[in-house]
Amino acid sequence: MLCIHFPGAGPPSRSAGGTGIAMILPAARRTPTPPAPSPSQPGGDSPEKPRVLLVAQDTRAARDLGKALRAAGAAVTFAASPEHREAAAQTGEHQVIALSLAGWEDEALGLLARWRQGGLAVPVLLLTGAAGGAGVRGLELGADSFLPEGLTADAVLAHLRALARGATGRVPPPPPVVHAHGLEIDEGGRVVRREGREVTLTPTEAALLGLLVRNQGRAVSRRQIEEHLYGAGAAKSRAAVPTLMAALRRKIDGGFNEPLLLTRRGWGYLLRGDPS
């Protein structure tokens, strides 16, 4: 409570008959000063948390990088297994991809090439060795930039944010529509129609069908398929390709009298050629 004494009215008195005038008023309320926005809040100085896909070998260094990027302000998805690497980039959930080449340089660059061949428009930042020769190769294959391994997470994240900003509003070219022996393949190979019936494929199935379409009428060996899907030297079960082909056949040929996906024993697999 606040006591106010008016000048000239005599000293304040607590008695009702005193000559002083005393007023007892509630204490004034202070209007709190709003806190300054933190960098991560709307109105702060830092850009929005970027959605980053980190693609790398499953090593401690890669996992540590993912944790450091999260701590620095990124939303990070870590893709280490071959199947996850192939599928995660195609989800459309990420603004930018960080592709670490450590331990699997040739395979990683092959993966980058397949991404771009398949119409992937997401910016890709390569994390390379100190020499940077692989980074130059990566730029030629479709990477947007590269950095040497070992930089701080803040430095890597700054580059990722710059790439994400540059991609804002970027409209990727429409994926081509391919016609092959009654098949219509669009949306980057993810949706296929056969005689008007729509078939939805997984990313790996789509990559396999795309390879067969590009080699229509010619057999593609199991080893060629493995290298295309998983990268050179990837350790895969011998049953991986036959199992994948069986799943693709059920989707493409199921319910039709004429099979389009054929096996040539000793040679490999092929998509039936168009009738002449």
Residue pairs with C-beta under 8 A, 6 or more apart in sequence:
1 24
1 25
1 26
1 27
2 24
2 25
2 26
2 27
2 28
3 12
3 22
3 23
3 24
4 22
4 23
4 25
5 11
5 12
5 20
5 21
5 22
6 21
9 19
9 20
9 21
10 18
10 19
10 20
11 20
12 18
12 20
12 21
12 22
13 19
13 20
13 22
14 22
37 43
37 44
38 44
39 45
39 46
39 73
40 46
40 49
40 73
46 73
47 161
47 164
47 165
49 73
49 74
49 75
50 74
50 75
50 95
50 96
50 157
50 160
50 161
50 164
51 74
51 75
51 77
51 93
51 94
51 95
51 96
52 69
52 74
52 75
52 76
52 77
52 94
52 95
52 96
52 97
52 98
52 160
53 76
53 77
53 79
53 88
53 89
53 93
53 94
53 96
53 97
53 98
53 122
54 62
54 65
54 66
54 69
54 76
54 77
54 78
54 79
54 97
54 98
54 100
55 79
55 80
55 85
55 88
55 89
55 97
55 98
55 99
55 100
55 108
55 111
56 62
56 65
56 78
56 79
56 80
56 99
56 100
56 102
56 127
57 80
57 100
57 102
57 103
57 104
58 80
58 81
59 102
59 103
61 102
62 78
62 80
62 100
62 102
63 78
65 100
65 127
65 153
65 156
66 76
66 78
68 152
68 153
69 76
69 98
69 153
69 156
69 157
69 160
70 76
71 153
72 153
72 154
72 157
73 157
74 157
74 160
77 88
77 93
77 94
79 85
79 88
79 89
82 229
82 230
82 231
82 234
82 236
83 204
85 111
86 111
86 114
86 203
86 204
86 207
86 229
87 202
87 203
87 204
88 94
89 97
89 115
89 120
89 122
90 118
90 120
90 188
90 190
90 203
94 122
95 122
95 123
95 164
95 167
96 122
96 123
96 124
96 125
96 160
96 163
96 164
96 167
97 122
97 123
97 124
97 125
98 124
98 125
98 127
98 156
98 160
99 108
99 111
99 112
99 124
99 125
99 126
99 127
99 138
99 143
100 108
100 126
100 127
100 149
101 108
101 109
101 126
101 127
101 128
101 129
101 134
101 138
102 127
102 129
102 149
104 231
105 129
105 134
106 231
106 232
106 233
107 230
107 231
107 232
107 233
107 234
108 231
109 134
109 137
109 138
109 141
110 227
110 231
110 232
111 231
112 124
112 126
112 138
112 141
112 142
112 143
113 141
113 142
114 207
114 228
115 124
115 142
116 141
116 142
118 188
118 189
118 206
118 207
118 210
119 172
119 173
119 175
119 176
119 188
120 188
121 167
121 170
121 172
121 173
122 167
123 144
123 145
123 163
123 164
123 166
123 167
124 138
124 142
124 143
124 144
125 143
125 144
125 145
125 146
125 147
125 156
125 159
125 160
125 163
126 134
126 135
126 138
126 143
126 145
126 146
126 147
127 146
127 147
127 148
127 149
127 156
128 134
128 135
128 138
128 146
128 147
128 148
128 149
129 148
129 149
130 148
130 149
130 150
132 146
132 148
134 146
135 143
135 146
135 147
136 146
138 146
139 145
139 146
144 163
144 166
145 159
145 163
147 155
147 156
147 159
175 186
175 187
175 188
175 189
176 186
177 184
177 185
177 186
178 184
178 185
178 186
178 213
179 185
180 213
180 216
180 271
180 274
181 216
181 260
181 271
181 272
181 273
181 274
181 275
182 194
182 195
182 260
183 192
183 193
183 194
183 213
183 252
183 260
184 192
184 193
184 194
185 191
185 192
185 193
185 209
185 210
185 213
186 193
188 206
189 201
189 206
189 207
189 209
189 210
190 200
190 201
190 203
190 206
191 198
191 199
191 200
191 201
192 198
192 199
192 201
192 209
192 251
192 252
193 199
194 252
194 256
194 260
195 256
197 255
199 251
199 252
201 209
201 248
201 251
204 229
204 244
205 244
205 247
205 248
205 251
207 228
207 229
208 225
208 228
208 229
208 244
208 245
208 248
209 248
209 252
209 271
211 220
211 224
211 225
211 228
212 220
212 261
212 269
212 270
212 271
213 271
215 270
215 271
216 270
216 271
216 272
216 273
216 274
217 270
217 271
217 272
217 273
217 274
218 270
219 264
219 267
219 268
219 269
219 270
220 268
220 269
220 270
221 267
221 268
222 238
222 241
222 242
222 268
222 269
224 268
225 241
225 268
225 269
226 234
226 236
226 240
226 241
227 234
229 244
230 236
241 269
245 261
245 263
245 269
248 261
249 259
249 261
252 260
252 261
253 259
253 260
253 261
258 272
259 272
260 271
260 272
261 269
261 270
261 271
261 272
262 269
262 270
262 271
262 272
263 269
264 270
